[in-house]
């Protein structure tokens, strides 16, 4: 049985001072658990703060929202996978919808980032999802399977690589709209089938998270849906009190 993963994506919120306040409050209220993993994805400037706060916990770990695929070089403003690892990250978020649709990140770039993460011995969470136009055109399944296959296309030895998937329908992110539990389960089942074709029984072990306007009201029903192994939460994870109510469900 796959261990649930609850992931908080702070996006561009909570600098180092706010991150420390958050982590102090969250960890005081969230006692160690062996039945799930919590990941915090802070802005890069707050990563050392979150990593230091979680250093004594095995059930709460720090991640980074984005990396560059090169190890070093003339890429002003970017952070490499080895740098992220050195700063305390253990997981990399790859291909979040905002990276794809705001910053123009492509499937090919996502593939290079997944490879870079695996080379740095970091786990990665590859995000896939469709826009409302693609959904209405009946393209959801073909799109997410393409994003999955292309995103993983450059990473060798997938059977032994530590990675996760997150299905985040673009139309449900920050809009207040949420896929129904049935909708989420249906797409997760498609992704699971695709993983099984790619990596056999190892595909049964890969956590697939749902993300898209998750909050304390709908989190339990979504997490209880078949094939939903966790939640990737944005706005509702920025405040410690809200995140406590979700991480502790």
Order of alpha helices (4+ residues) and beta strands (2+ residues): beta-alpha-beta-alpha-beta-alpha-beta-alpha-alpha-beta-alpha-alpha-beta-alpha-beta-alpha-beta-alpha
